[in-house]
Amino acid sequence: MLIPLGRVWRRLHENQDDFELYSSDDFHPSNLGSLLEALVILKSIKPEVEIQNLQGQSIDQFFDNEADKNTFLSIVASYINEL
């Protein structure tokens, strides 16, 4: 099984300046970048999971508000579904 993490990461990084995927060293993933990795892996092994509907404190902690969370999850879900 190939997981398209690099393709999703690159697309989000190039098209969405609002989301910091890299930590301050510009090499390692930020917490949000690690969440992106986990979401792509989850969707790859459990395609029935609706990423845009995920809820809970484990997701909420990465965002300042509900709108940012919903935007991020929707974008990630759409990028994965396009592959």
C-alpha positions as CSV (number, residue, x, y, z in Angstrom):
1,M,0.0,0.0,0.0
2,L,1.3,3.4,-0.9
3,I,0.1,6.4,1.1
4,P,0.1,9.7,-0.8
5,L,1.4,11.7,2.2
6,G,4.0,13.7,0.2
7,R,1.5,14.7,-2.5
8,V,-1.1,15.9,0.0
9,W,1.5,17.7,2.1
10,R,3.1,19.5,-0.9
11,R,-0.3,20.6,-2.2
12,L,-1.5,21.9,1.1
13,H,1.9,23.7,1.7
14,E,1.9,25.3,-1.7
15,N,-1.8,26.4,-1.7
16,Q,-2.7,27.2,1.9
17,D,-0.5,29.8,3.6
18,D,-2.7,29.9,6.6
19,F,-1.5,26.5,7.9
20,E,2.0,26.1,9.2
21,L,3.1,22.5,8.4
22,Y,6.7,23.0,9.4
23,S,8.2,23.7,12.8
24,S,10.4,26.7,13.4
25,D,13.4,24.9,11.9
26,D,11.6,24.6,8.5
27,F,12.5,20.9,8.4
28,H,10.5,19.0,10.9
29,P,6.7,18.9,10.9
30,S,4.8,21.2,13.2
31,N,2.1,19.8,15.4
32,L,-0.4,20.6,12.6
33,G,2.0,18.9,10.1
34,S,1.9,15.8,12.3
35,L,-1.8,15.9,12.4
36,L,-1.9,16.1,8.6
37,E,0.3,13.0,8.4
38,A,-2.0,11.1,10.8
39,L,-5.1,12.1,8.8
40,V,-3.6,11.0,5.5
41,I,-2.5,7.7,7.0
42,L,-5.9,7.2,8.7
43,K,-7.8,7.9,5.5
44,S,-5.5,5.6,3.5
45,I,-6.0,2.6,5.8
46,K,-9.7,3.3,6.7
47,P,-11.2,4.9,3.6
48,E,-14.7,4.9,5.2
49,V,-13.6,7.5,7.8
50,E,-15.0,11.0,7.0
51,I,-12.1,13.3,7.9
52,Q,-14.1,16.5,7.7
53,N,-16.4,15.1,10.4
54,L,-13.7,14.3,13.0
55,Q,-14.4,15.9,16.4
56,G,-12.9,16.0,19.8
57,Q,-10.2,17.5,21.9
58,S,-7.5,15.6,20.2
59,I,-8.3,17.5,17.0
60,D,-9.4,20.8,18.5
61,Q,-6.1,21.4,20.2
62,F,-4.4,22.1,16.9
63,F,-6.7,25.1,16.0
64,D,-7.6,28.5,17.4
65,N,-11.2,28.2,16.4
66,E,-13.8,25.9,14.9
67,A,-13.7,27.7,11.5
68,D,-10.0,27.0,11.1
69,K,-10.5,23.4,12.1
70,N,-13.4,22.9,9.7
71,T,-11.5,24.6,6.8
72,F,-8.3,22.5,7.4
73,L,-10.2,19.2,7.6
74,S,-12.3,19.9,4.5
75,I,-9.3,20.9,2.5
76,V,-7.4,17.8,3.6
77,A,-10.4,15.5,2.8
78,S,-10.8,17.0,-0.6
79,Y,-7.1,16.7,-1.5
80,I,-7.2,13.0,-0.4
81,N,-10.4,12.3,-2.3
82,E,-8.9,13.7,-5.5
83,L,-6.0,11.2,-5.5
